[in-house]
């Protein structure tokens, strides 16, 4: 009997131990788990389920995580990280994990896969060799059983005119938050009840329990007034967008811009399936706004070059920026990963009127599309040609 009890105790202890050391895997997916920036020149961060990915120069609000050249990437967790897997968005050998400096535990398995293995609360990698791009970053870690989990912030993220925000944490934990975009601590406002927002706001919160502080939870709530400037019902004209960029008053968030396509530089149909073109208020090549590497209607990839044509009127959703190249030349543009929301194809048909006799055996139609006989006088259409009869 005692022998059986001993075996049962050992089995129970093994079960408890396995739970204590159970690993957690968190998958960050580009385009879904997003940061705040879409271009180089500034830091960016993305957080999820007690894991934080922070980089000194990155774009984590794009369809792929971009870790720019010369930047430092730090991945930390509320526990010990044992594995990190980068699913790279490689392009002809570029943007792979080879862009990272070699460190212990880092292995470039292929152009598409790079892994780090070890045992650390935080892992730091530097992209001193080249830029690295990833479609997914998968972090596996062993949670710290005594750690305090980050609070959960809920509410309608895109709202009008108001939204109610609720913050929840572990039982017994105190929650502190602020609305200024700064990491909070115990000097900030203590959360006691849901509150209401009526403007675009970044809410950050921490939980404190038994003297320990959780990671920071962050959520951005965007006021989307359907009649505000830049909304679909009230888009910027190209003239207005150029003026805002020139004055430094262009909004930080994505806006709708309406214009006529004035020229098309490229519709790329082999790898990225996006397009670079220019739009203007009147369809001429004067006072243009570049639409850089944008997607087709509702964010779909381009499937054919003739999906857009010079003369088409488009409403594009994207971020207005002044792009400065290596030579210091500034170009006003709608930043990469924009998309067409509406498109009105240019008028088609035959504009020339030919004053000649129609063929006797072909049907004749007036401009209203009604079939008429040979005695009809005026402008008619026959065999797809317009002429005076």
N, C-alpha and C positions, 0 to 999 in steps of 0.2 A: 504493500500500500504506500509506504513512504517513498519507495522508488518511483511509483507512478506519480505521486505528488511532486517529487523533485523534477521529473520530466515535464510535468505540466507547468511548473514555475519557470523552468528554463525556456519553454516555448512562449509563455506569456512575456517574459523579459525580452526575448528576441523580437516579439511583435511590437512591444513598446519602443524598443531601440530603433526598429525599422521606421516607425512613424516619426521618431525624434529626428532622424537623419534623412527623412524623405526629401527628395529633391523637387524643386519647382522649375518649370520651363516657361519662360515668357517670350512670346514672339512679337517683334515689332515689324509691322508691315508698312512700307512706304506708301503714302497716299491715303492711308487709313489712320495710322498712329502718327500724327503730324506735329512738327514744331511750329515755328512762327516765321521763318525766313525762306525766301525762294532764290536767293543769289548769294554770291560770295561777299566777304568784307565784314561779316558780323558773326558773333557766336550764336549757337542755337542749341536747344535742349528738348528732349522728349522723355516723358515719364510714363511708366505703366506698371501696375502691380508690384510696387516697391523696388523697381529697377529704374535707374536714371542713366540716360545716355547724354553726355554733355560734350560739346566740341567748341574749340576756340574760334573756328572759322568753318561754318557749315551751312547747308540748306536742307532742313528737315521737313519743309512744307511742300516738297515737290513729289513727283511720282517715283523718285528714287532718292535714297539718302545720299547726299553729296558731302564728302569729307574732303575739304579742299587742301591743296598742296601747302605744306608748312604748318598745318594745324595740328593740335593735340586733342585726341579723343579719349575721354574717360568714361568708363562704364562701371557703375557701382550698384550694389544691391544690399538689401537688408539681410545679410548673411554672407556666406562664402560662395563666390562664383567658381564653378568647376569647369565650365565650358562656354565659349562664345563661338557662334557660327555666323559668318557673313556670307549671304547669298548675293554675290556681286553682279552688278549690271555691266558686265564686261562688253567692250566694243572693240573688236579687232585687236585684242591684246591690251587695250587700255582700260584704266579704271579698276584694275584687279587688286587683290590683296597685296600684290607685290609693291604697291605704293607705300605700305607701312615699313618703317624701320624694323629690322629683324630683332626680335626679343625672345627670351626663353618661353616656350610653349606655343609660339606662333608658327603655323604651318600653312603654306599656300598649297592646297590640295589640287586645285585646278584654277583656270581663269574664273570659273563661276563660284568656287567654294574656297574660303579661307577660314581656318579654325584657330582658336586659342584654347589651351587646356592648362589647368593648374588649380590653385586653391587660394583665392584672394577676395577681400571684400571690395576692392576696386582694381580695375585693370586700365592701364594707360598705354595708348598706342600713339605714335606720331607718324604723320603722313609726309615725311621729309623727302621721300623718293618721288611720289606723284599723287595726284588726286585719286581717291577711292570712292566708288559708288556701289550702293547695295540696295537690292530690292527688299531684303529681309535681314534683320539682325536677331538671332535667336540666342537667348541667355539662359543658361541652366545654373541654378544656385541652390545651396542648402540653407533654408531659412534659419535665422537666429530665433530660437524658441522664446527668448526673453524680449525680443524687439517689439516695438510698438508699430502696428501697421498704419500706413498713411490713411487719413480720413477719405471718405467718399463724398464728392460734391455733385449734386444733381440739380437739374433744372432744364428748362427749354433753352438750348444753346443758341438757336437762331429764333428771335422772338420779336413780337410787336403787339401792343405797345409796352408791355411789362412782362416780367417772368419772376417766379418765386424760386429762391435758391434754398436748398436744404443741405446741411453738412452732417455726416454721421461718422462715428468712430467706435472703437471698442468700448465695451461697458466699463464705466468708471473713468474713462479718459476725458480730459478737458481739451476743448478745441479752441484754437486761436486762429484768427484770420485777418486778412486785410484786402482792400480793394484797389490798392495802388500799384500792384504788380511786383511788390517786394516780397522776399521770403519772410514769413511771419515768425514771431517768437512770443514768449509769454507777456511781452509788453504790448502786444496788439490786442484787438478787440476779442473778448471771449464770446464764443458762439453759445447762444441760449435758446434761439428760436429761428424759424425760417424768416428770410428777409426778401424784400422786393427790389429788383433792378429796373431802371427805366432808360438806361443808356448802355452802350458797349463797355464791358467791364471785364478785367481779369481778376478772378477770385483765387487767392492762394490760402491754404490752411495747413496747420500741423496739429497732431494729437500729442498730448503729454500725459504719461501714466507712470507712476512710481519713479519719478525723476528722470524718465527717458523720453526723448522726443522722437517722433516719427519723421520719415521723409516728408518733403513738402508735396502736397497735392495741388494741382493747378487746373483750372478750367476757364476757358474764355467764353463769355456770353456776348453775342453780337445782336445789336438792335438793327433790325432790317425794316425800316419804314418803307412801304411800297411806293411812296411818293417822294422819297428823299432823292437828292441829286445823286446820280450814279446807279439808282435802282433801274430795273427793267422798264418800268413805266416812265422813267424820267432820265434817260441815259445822257451821258456827256456827248456833245458833238466833238469831232476831232479838233475844231477850233478851240472849244472850251478845255479840252484835255491838254492841248499844247500850252494854253495860257496858264493852266494850273501848274504844269510842270515847270514852266518858265518862272513863275512866281514862288515856287517852292511850297505851294498849297495843295498839291495832289494828295488825296487821301491814302492812308497806309493800307487800307483794305482793298479787295478787288471791287471794281466798278464795271458798269456796262458802258460801252462806247459805241456810237453808231456812226457809220461812214460808208463811203463807196470805195470799193477796191480800185486803186489807181495803178498799181503794178504788182506783179507776182515775181518774187525772186526764185522761189523753189517750192515744189511740192515733193517731199521726200517719201518714196514708196518702197524702199528696200529694207529699212531697219527701224526708223523712228516713226514713220507714217504721220509726219506733221508738216506744216507749211510755214514759210516766211513770206510775208507780203506787206504792202503798204496800203493805208486807207487815208482818204481826205474827205473834207466836207462836201466838195463839189465834184469829186471823181478825177480831178486833174492831179498832176504830179507836183503841184505847189502846196506847201504847208502840209506835208504828209506825217503820219504817225506809223512807225514800223510795228507790225504785229509779228513778234519773233517766235518761231517754232511753236505755233499754236495748233490746236486740234480742230477737227471738223465739228459738225452740228452736235451739240450736247456732249462734247468731249470725246466723241468717237474718233478712232483713227481714220486718216484719209485712206480711201480705197482706190481713188482715181484722181488724176490731175485735173479733170474738168469739174470737180465738185465746186470749185470756185473759179470765177472768171473776172477779168477786168470789167468794171461796170456793175457788178453785183453790189447790192446794198446789204451790209451785215451789221449785226449787233454782236459785239465781242465782249466776253467777261474775262477780266484779267486785272493785273496790277500795273499801274502807271509808274514808269521809272525813267530816269535819265541815265542811260547806259554809257559808261566811259570806257573806251578801249585803251589798249596799251600805249597808244600815241597821244592819249589825252583828249581824243575827239569824242564829244558827247552826242548821243543820238536819243531823241525822245521815242519811247517805245512802250508797247504792252508786253510785259515780261513773259518769258517762256512758260509753257503749260497753260496758256490761256485757251479759251474755247469759244466757238461760235454758238450763240444762243438762238439767233434768228437770221435767216438769209432770204433775200428777195432777189431772184435771178433777174439779170438785165432783160429789158424788153427784146423780144426776138421777132423775126418776121422780115418781110421784104420792104425796104424803105423806098427803093427806087420805083418810080411810076413810068412805065414804058408806054409811049403813044404808038401802038401798033395794032393791027387787026388780029383778033383771036382766031385760033383754029376752030373750024366749023363743028367738029365732032366732039368737043370737050365740054363738060358741064361748066356753067358760068354762075358765079355767086356774087352778091353785093357785099359791102363791107360789114353788114350785119350777119353774114353767114347764110343768107337766104338764097335759094336757087332762083335765078331769073332767066328769062328767055333772051333771044338774040336781039329783040327790039328794045331792051333796057338801055338807057342812056346814063352815063356817069362812070365812076371808077368801079371796076369789077376785078374779080380774081378768077383766073383760069390757068389750069396746069401749074398752080403754085406761084403764078406771076401776077402782079398787079399792073393794070393799065387802064387808059381812058377809052371808053367805047362810045 
